[in-house]
Amino acid sequence: MKENIVKNKSFQFALSAIELYKFMILKNEFVLSKQLLRSATSIGANIEEADAGISKKDFTAKMSIASKEARESLYWLKLLEYSKLIEYNFESLKNECEELIRLLTSIVKTAQKSLNINH
């Protein structure tokens, strides 16, 4: 079976976000940490659902949700970084997230073009 880059990257990003979440909990940051955890782990979950989609339209919708969750995750990362609630180097995680956003945007655009051609 062919390697699925976006699945792998979303899974790795979720693991990184879980590590950050555990660190934030140790620093008594409970609100934003949970927001980030939810959106970061939702990316891969939606990609998995998209793979099981019953139609191209369903696939496109789930990938679009994954893209939105990635953008939300980047928002929480930036908010955490600029608010200085915790001392942490966010650069690597932000880069991972931005890469996911680029991949997902490309996938969604390609899928939408395919839908438009077929209708």
CYANA upper distance limits for C-alpha pairs under 8 A (distance plus 0.5 A):
  4 ASN  CA      8 ASN  CA      6.77
  5 ILE  CA      9 LYS  CA      6.52
  6 VAL  CA     10 SER  CA      6.45
  6 VAL  CA    100 LEU  CA      7.51
  6 VAL  CA    103 LEU  CA      7.34
  6 VAL  CA    104 LEU  CA      8.05
  7 LYS  CA     11 PHE  CA      6.64
  7 LYS  CA     44 GLY  CA      6.83
  7 LYS  CA     47 ILE  CA      7.14
  7 LYS  CA     48 GLU  CA      7.98
  8 ASN  CA     12 GLN  CA      6.71
  9 LYS  CA     13 PHE  CA      6.51
  9 LYS  CA     96 GLU  CA      8.30
  9 LYS  CA    100 LEU  CA      7.54
 10 SER  CA     14 ALA  CA      6.61
 10 SER  CA     43 ILE  CA      6.85
 10 SER  CA     44 GLY  CA      5.54
 10 SER  CA    100 LEU  CA      7.41
 11 PHE  CA     15 LEU  CA      6.82
 11 PHE  CA     41 THR  CA      8.35
 11 PHE  CA     44 GLY  CA      6.40
 12 GLN  CA     16 SER  CA      6.74
 13 PHE  CA     17 ALA  CA      6.61
 13 PHE  CA     40 ALA  CA      7.62
 13 PHE  CA     93 LEU  CA      7.87
 13 PHE  CA     96 GLU  CA      7.02
 13 PHE  CA     97 CYS  CA      7.59
 14 ALA  CA     18 ILE  CA      6.63
 14 ALA  CA     37 LEU  CA      8.28
 14 ALA  CA     40 ALA  CA      5.93
 14 ALA  CA     41 THR  CA      5.47
 14 ALA  CA     43 ILE  CA      8.46
 14 ALA  CA     44 GLY  CA      7.95
 15 LEU  CA     19 GLU  CA      6.86
 16 SER  CA     20 LEU  CA      6.84
 16 SER  CA     93 LEU  CA      7.70
 17 ALA  CA     21 TYR  CA      6.50
 17 ALA  CA     36 LEU  CA      7.82
 17 ALA  CA     37 LEU  CA      6.71
 17 ALA  CA     40 ALA  CA      6.92
 17 ALA  CA     41 THR  CA      8.30
 17 ALA  CA     93 LEU  CA      8.21
 18 ILE  CA     22 LYS  CA      6.70
 18 ILE  CA     37 LEU  CA      6.92
 19 GLU  CA     23 PHE  CA      6.82
 20 LEU  CA     24 MET  CA      6.61
 20 LEU  CA     33 SER  CA      8.45
 21 TYR  CA     25 ILE  CA      6.70
 21 TYR  CA     33 SER  CA      5.89
 21 TYR  CA     34 LYS  CA      7.73
 21 TYR  CA     36 LEU  CA      8.24
 21 TYR  CA     37 LEU  CA      6.97
 22 LYS  CA     26 LEU  CA      6.95
 23 PHE  CA     27 LYS  CA      7.02
 24 MET  CA     28 ASN  CA      6.78
 24 MET  CA     29 GLU  CA      5.68
 24 MET  CA     30 PHE  CA      7.67
 24 MET  CA     33 SER  CA      6.76
 24 MET  CA     86 ILE  CA      7.68
 25 ILE  CA     29 GLU  CA      5.85
 25 ILE  CA     30 PHE  CA      6.43
 25 ILE  CA     33 SER  CA      7.83
 27 LYS  CA     86 ILE  CA      7.69
 29 GLU  CA     33 SER  CA      6.80
 29 GLU  CA     85 LEU  CA      8.18
 29 GLU  CA     86 ILE  CA      8.46
 30 PHE  CA     34 LYS  CA      6.75
 31 VAL  CA     35 GLN  CA      7.06
 32 LEU  CA     36 LEU  CA      6.68
 32 LEU  CA     76 TRP  CA      7.56
 32 LEU  CA     80 LEU  CA      8.00
 33 SER  CA     37 LEU  CA      6.62
 34 LYS  CA     38 ARG  CA      6.62
 35 GLN  CA     39 SER  CA      6.91
 35 GLN  CA     76 TRP  CA      7.81
 36 LEU  CA     40 ALA  CA      6.33
 36 LEU  CA     73 SER  CA      6.16
 36 LEU  CA     76 TRP  CA      6.30
 36 LEU  CA     77 LEU  CA      7.80
 37 LEU  CA     41 THR  CA      6.53
 38 ARG  CA     42 SER  CA      6.53
 39 SER  CA     43 ILE  CA      7.12
 39 SER  CA     69 GLU  CA      5.71
 39 SER  CA     70 ALA  CA      7.45
 39 SER  CA     72 GLU  CA      6.96
 39 SER  CA     73 SER  CA      6.00
 40 ALA  CA     44 GLY  CA      8.36
 40 ALA  CA     69 GLU  CA      7.32
 40 ALA  CA     70 ALA  CA      7.10
 40 ALA  CA     73 SER  CA      6.08
 41 THR  CA     45 ALA  CA      7.16
 42 SER  CA     46 ASN  CA      6.58
 42 SER  CA     66 ALA  CA      7.46
 42 SER  CA     69 GLU  CA      7.05
 43 ILE  CA     47 ILE  CA      6.89
 43 ILE  CA     65 ILE  CA      8.22
 43 ILE  CA     66 ALA  CA      4.98
 43 ILE  CA     67 SER  CA      7.66
 43 ILE  CA     69 GLU  CA      6.14
 43 ILE  CA     70 ALA  CA      6.63
 44 GLY  CA     48 GLU  CA      6.64
 44 GLY  CA     66 ALA  CA      7.61
 45 ALA  CA     49 GLU  CA      6.80
 45 ALA  CA     66 ALA  CA      8.45
 46 ASN  CA     50 ALA  CA      6.53
 46 ASN  CA     62 LYS  CA      6.06
 46 ASN  CA     63 MET  CA      7.05
 46 ASN  CA     65 ILE  CA      7.27
 46 ASN  CA     66 ALA  CA      5.85
 47 ILE  CA     51 ASP  CA      6.87
 47 ILE  CA     62 LYS  CA      7.15
 47 ILE  CA     63 MET  CA      6.41
 47 ILE  CA     66 ALA  CA      6.79
 48 GLU  CA     52 ALA  CA      7.23
 49 GLU  CA     53 GLY  CA      6.73
 49 GLU  CA     59 PHE  CA      8.35
 49 GLU  CA     62 LYS  CA      7.17
 50 ALA  CA     58 ASP  CA      7.35
 50 ALA  CA     59 PHE  CA      4.93
 50 ALA  CA     60 THR  CA      7.79
 50 ALA  CA     61 ALA  CA      8.26
 50 ALA  CA     62 LYS  CA      5.53
 50 ALA  CA     63 MET  CA      6.56
 51 ASP  CA     59 PHE  CA      7.18
 52 ALA  CA     59 PHE  CA      8.24
 53 GLY  CA     58 ASP  CA      5.81
 53 GLY  CA     59 PHE  CA      5.52
 54 ILE  CA     58 ASP  CA      6.72
 54 ILE  CA     59 PHE  CA      7.92
 55 SER  CA     59 PHE  CA      6.71
 56 LYS  CA     60 THR  CA      6.59
 56 LYS  CA    111 ALA  CA      7.84
 56 LYS  CA    115 LEU  CA      7.56
 57 LYS  CA     61 ALA  CA      6.67
 57 LYS  CA    115 LEU  CA      7.56
 58 ASP  CA     62 LYS  CA      6.75
 59 PHE  CA     63 MET  CA      6.67
 60 THR  CA     64 SER  CA      6.48
 60 THR  CA    108 VAL  CA      6.42
 60 THR  CA    111 ALA  CA      6.41
 60 THR  CA    112 GLN  CA      7.28
 61 ALA  CA     65 ILE  CA      6.82
 62 LYS  CA     66 ALA  CA      6.76
 63 MET  CA     67 SER  CA      6.69
 63 MET  CA    104 LEU  CA      7.23
 63 MET  CA    107 ILE  CA      7.98
 63 MET  CA    108 VAL  CA      6.72
 64 SER  CA     68 LYS  CA      6.81
 64 SER  CA    104 LEU  CA      7.97
 64 SER  CA    105 THR  CA      8.29
 64 SER  CA    108 VAL  CA      6.53
 65 ILE  CA     69 GLU  CA      6.67
 66 ALA  CA     70 ALA  CA      6.72
 66 ALA  CA    104 LEU  CA      7.81
 67 SER  CA     71 ARG  CA      6.85
 67 SER  CA    100 LEU  CA      8.30
 67 SER  CA    101 ILE  CA      6.38
 67 SER  CA    104 LEU  CA      5.91
 67 SER  CA    105 THR  CA      6.99
 68 LYS  CA     72 GLU  CA      6.69
 69 GLU  CA     73 SER  CA      6.60
 70 ALA  CA     74 LEU  CA      6.80
 70 ALA  CA     97 CYS  CA      6.82
 70 ALA  CA     98 GLU  CA      8.41
 70 ALA  CA    100 LEU  CA      7.35
 70 ALA  CA    101 ILE  CA      6.42
 71 ARG  CA     75 TYR  CA      6.82
 71 ARG  CA     97 CYS  CA      8.32
 71 ARG  CA    101 ILE  CA      7.14
 72 GLU  CA     76 TRP  CA      6.92
 73 SER  CA     77 LEU  CA      6.70
 73 SER  CA     97 CYS  CA      7.84
 74 LEU  CA     78 LYS  CA      6.65
 74 LEU  CA     94 LYS  CA      6.77
 74 LEU  CA     97 CYS  CA      6.70
 74 LEU  CA     98 GLU  CA      7.79
 75 TYR  CA     79 LEU  CA      6.60
 76 TRP  CA     80 LEU  CA      6.55
 77 LEU  CA     81 GLU  CA      6.60
 77 LEU  CA     90 PHE  CA      7.48
 77 LEU  CA     93 LEU  CA      8.41
 77 LEU  CA     94 LYS  CA      7.21
 78 LYS  CA     82 TYR  CA      6.51
 78 LYS  CA     94 LYS  CA      8.31
 79 LEU  CA     83 SER  CA      6.30
 80 LEU  CA     84 LYS  CA      6.65
 80 LEU  CA     85 LEU  CA      6.68
 80 LEU  CA     86 ILE  CA      7.76
 81 GLU  CA     85 LEU  CA      7.98
 81 GLU  CA     86 ILE  CA      8.19
 81 GLU  CA     88 TYR  CA      8.05
 81 GLU  CA     89 ASN  CA      8.49
 81 GLU  CA     90 PHE  CA      6.99
 90 PHE  CA     94 LYS  CA      6.53
 91 GLU  CA     95 ASN  CA      6.62
 92 SER  CA     96 GLU  CA      6.76
 93 LEU  CA     97 CYS  CA      6.70
 94 LYS  CA     98 GLU  CA      6.57
 95 ASN  CA     99 GLU  CA      6.65
 96 GLU  CA    100 LEU  CA      6.83
 97 CYS  CA    101 ILE  CA      6.73
 98 GLU  CA    102 ARG  CA      6.80
 99 GLU  CA    103 LEU  CA      6.76
100 LEU  CA    104 LEU  CA      6.47
101 ILE  CA    105 THR  CA      6.39
102 ARG  CA    106 SER  CA      6.70
103 LEU  CA    107 ILE  CA      6.74
104 LEU  CA    108 VAL  CA      6.54
105 THR  CA    109 LYS  CA      6.59
106 SER  CA    110 THR  CA      6.63
107 ILE  CA    111 ALA  CA      6.58
108 VAL  CA    112 GLN  CA      6.49
109 LYS  CA    113 LYS  CA      6.67
110 THR  CA    114 SER  CA      6.76
111 ALA  CA    115 LEU  CA      6.72
112 GLN  CA    116 ASN  CA      6.69
113 LYS  CA    117 ILE  CA      6.66
114 SER  CA    118 ASN  CA      6.77
115 LEU  CA    119 HIS  CA      6.82
